[in-house]
Amino acid sequence: MRCFVLDGDVLRQGLNRDLGFSPADRAENMRRVAEVARLMSQAGLVVLVALISPYRKERAQARAIVSPENFLEVFVDTPLTICESRDPKGLYQLARKGKLPQMSGIGDPYEPPENADVVWRYDEHQAGDCSALLALVLQRLQG
Amino acid sequence: MRCFVLDGDVLRQGLNRDLGFSPADRAENMRRVAEVARLMSQAGLVVLVALISPYRKERAQARAIVSPENFLEVFVDTPLTICESRDPKGLYQLARKGKLPQMSGIGDPYEPPENADVVWRYDEHQAGDCSALLALVLQRLQG
């Protein structure tokens, strides 16, 4: 089974290079990625989409675009304080200094999923433990 | 080997539904499709892109995006008079009535490729003979 990762940062250097971080551009970013995920899924690939996807409405739209029966929403449930303590790219620090006014969770809302198909809690797993995440996804598919 | 067809008409109902037929929108249409073809190619698929792609500059850009060593430009070389006599969607007729001012080859330029990797001449093959086209592509890959 072939898999492919659609990574938000990578896509913003290519397909979505013309988009910024306004709400409209974030929505368009998600719409395009959902369309690409749908095409890749039609081509027989399992697609893992790694985007911030902060808005509930656009996540619902992505599900509708890809097809509801062929879509799992994975919520990596991590409190803002933990995200800030990790801050691998230094973005939270920049946001707190006012240099990234549209940072999700700081100057721009992050709307947590209410009915995610898979929930990954930060305090139940090691960060980056992909096999544990895969196990959760498989559990969900079998359940 | 998995293949996938990226069809211009289909993509304009999805990924590119926000785009029209102005030169800027046509260029953006081609840019996005090239980016998607690149992603699919990275995922191990053979991608067949069926677009009008009327402008030389954007075809060169598409080649650069996908990667020059991984890209074949196929020119389906058919004179305008033959295209008009076929007119399966009635678009040429509309264009001649002035109802499609930006039709490629009528109101908007079609710039024929100068160095296509594969040339399919309308008078050497049956229209729609995919196996003959595939043979031309394979010849090119082996040559």
Chai-1 contact restraints between the chains, C-beta under 6 A:
chainA,res_idxA,chainB,res_idxB,connection_type,confidence,min_distance_angstrom,max_distance_angstrom,comment,restraint_id
A,R2,B,G44,contact,1.0,0.0,6.0,A-B,restraint_1
A,F4,B,A43,contact,1.0,0.0,6.0,A-B,restraint_2
A,G14,B,E35,contact,1.0,0.0,6.0,A-B,restraint_3
A,L15,B,E35,contact,1.0,0.0,6.0,A-B,restraint_4
A,E35,B,G14,contact,1.0,0.0,6.0,A-B,restraint_5
A,E35,B,L15,contact,1.0,0.0,6.0,A-B,restraint_6
A,V36,B,V36,contact,1.0,0.0,6.0,A-B,restraint_7
A,A43,B,F4,contact,1.0,0.0,6.0,A-B,restraint_8
A,A43,B,L45,contact,1.0,0.0,6.0,A-B,restraint_9
A,G44,B,R2,contact,1.0,0.0,6.0,A-B,restraint_10
A,L45,B,A43,contact,1.0,0.0,6.0,A-B,restraint_11
